[in-house]
Amino acid sequence: MASLVAGLVTLALSFATDLQPLMPGPITSAHSPAGDCSGCHSNLSEGQFGWLHAFLTPANPRKDSSACLNCHKLGKTALNPHSVELARLEAYTRRLESTTAASSRPGAT
């Protein structure tokens, strides 16, 4: 049943001439130098079935975030978790692991 519905929707959209209701809207003026949406979003493609390609193709968050850094200068740690240097993240992890190991488990007597 799901395949039938998906097939009918795809067939109906293949004959559609105006897919504007499916689009998220115009690009903001601040992001207009980026060009079209596929300039920043790695899983987008142009054409009538670009939305289907985006839906079926997994995004690459690292690649998409790197595209932001072409314009937004956020430093060399911008893609790290919480934008923190790796050494500090490792120190936080060790501290949390030692705290967790030292604490008693719930229900333990």
HELIX and SHEET records of a PDB file:
HELIX    1   1 ALA A    2  SER A   14  1                                  13    
HELIX    2   2 GLN A   20  LEU A   22  5                                   3    
HELIX    3   3 SER A   29  ALA A   34  5                                   6    
HELIX    4   4 CYS A   37  GLY A   39  5                                   3    
HELIX    5   5 GLY A   50  LEU A   56  1                                   7    
HELIX    6   6 PRO A   61  CYS A   68  1                                   8    
HELIX    7   7 PRO A   81  SER A   83  5                                   3    
HELIX    8   8 LEU A   86  ALA A  102  1                                  17    
END                                                                             
